[in-house]
Amino acid sequence: MADLTVLPVPSGDSVLGLLPRLRAVLDGTAEPVLPVPADDDRERRRLADALSPGTPAEPGTAMVLATSGSTGTPKGALLGAAALRASAAATHARLGGPGQWLLALPAHHIAGMQVVLRSLAAGHEPAVVDVSTGFDPAHLVRAVASMSGPRRYTSLVPTQMVKALDRPDAVAALASLDAVLLGGAATPAPVLDRALAAGITVVRTYGMSETCGGCVYDGVPLDGVTVGLEADGRVRLGGPTLANGYRGMPDHPAFAEAGWFRTDDLGRLQGDRLQILGRADDAITTGGLTVVPRVVEDAVAGIDGVSECVVVGVPDPRLGERVGALVVLRPGVELSPESLRAAVADALGPAAAPRQVLFVDALPARGPGKVDRAAARTTLVACGPTE
């Protein structure tokens, strides 16, 4: 049984030096690896402490991909080479054929790693945008211009799309691609509408490290992927892209049923399409009523001038929790908390209207573009009620 080996993943073009080793991982001929950021010693130590490199890997493991670890100790999804290949093949089949990919996400996370692996599976070297100091749409434009594949793809998170949409040259570059996968977080409806109106072929993805990344595209599972709902609406996923469990956690309840992964997300099926309603533990109980943050976020995002928002429950001595919102406005827009609250109340009723609204320059983030809800809650608690 081979030991799990640390794989430091650099930023920018230096990641291309890993391609021979990642080809071997994809082929199933390399020792199992644990990708970690090469330029973040603290994160490397955190992942090493949690996932025990240098000790034997579980049988059938090609790569251990850390979950984003929003709470507590990160878990490591045990990904086999066959699952990684199945994910790449199913993605290309859905998008219209193999192609070259543009890496604009950190490659030690599943979304960025899959960009590299898909490009390798298609026989291409990926194009790269260095995001070590943040996402610059100008660098995206240059990288897209360098691509030569018969078909060209990229993956972005919604915050990157928001930045790109404010630059006509970046919009034109993205519109020239055969598909832009958008995932990692919920895409606000106005952002999606702007991108589609600009001619960008957006494909919204849903998935996680435990499913080799995105496995449901625009609500429809990839070929071979199965979706189920439990009695409480919790989403289950199965199929050939599924991880073999968690590193060092053979009895974890998320993998208790053979062939299935039990997510923490709530969803509903509309025909053959899956709609994600949000995480089960994000629901807000305010004054005895339940408010789903995702629904409120969609309503806030639909207000003219709003760029992004996150809605969370904030402890409240009278209501138990109050609905709070961090909101990013588009440049030059002015909006009062009262008018925002009134718009949401009109759309969803007064219980869903945020009692606390704070306008910020950017939403707190963790991992590859995921909104840090815990940090948002901490910020709102520190600021106190605005109603």
Sequence and secondary structure as in RCSB ss.txt:
>XXXX:A:sequence
MADLTVLPVPSGDSVLGLLPRLRAVLDGTAEPVLPVPADDDRERRRLADALSPGTPAEPGTAMVLATSGSTGTPK
GALLGAAALRASAAATHARLGGPGQWLLALPAHHIAGMQVVLRSLAAGHEPAVVDVSTGFDPAHLVRAVASMSGP
RRYTSLVPTQMVKALDRPDAVAALASLDAVLLGGAATPAPVLDRALAAGITVVRTYGMSETCGGCVYDGVPLDGV
TVGLEADGRVRLGGPTLANGYRGMPDHPAFAEAGWFRTDDLGRLQGDRLQILGRADDAITTGGLTVVPRVVEDAV
AGIDGVSECVVVGVPDPRLGERVGALVVLRPGVELSPESLRAAVADALGPAAAPRQVLFVDALPARGPGKVDRAA
ARTTLVACGPTE
>XXXX:A:secstr
  B EEEEE SGGGGGGGHHHHHHHHHT S  EEEEETT HHHHHHHHHHH TTSB  TT SEEEE   SSSS  
EEEE HHHHHHHHHHHHHHHTS  EEEE S TTSHHHHHHHHHHHHTT   EE   TT   HHHHHHHHHT   S
SEEEEE HHHHHHHHT HHHHHHHHTSSEEEE SS   HHHHHHHHHTT  EEEEEEEGGGTEEEEETTEE TT 
EEEE TT EEEEESTT    BTTBTT GGG STTEEEEEEEEEEETTEEEEEEEGGG EEETTEEE HHHHHHHH
HTSTTEEEEEEEEEEETTTEEEEEEEEEE TT    HHHHHHHHHHHH GGGS SEEEE SS  EETTTEE HHH
HHHHHHHH    
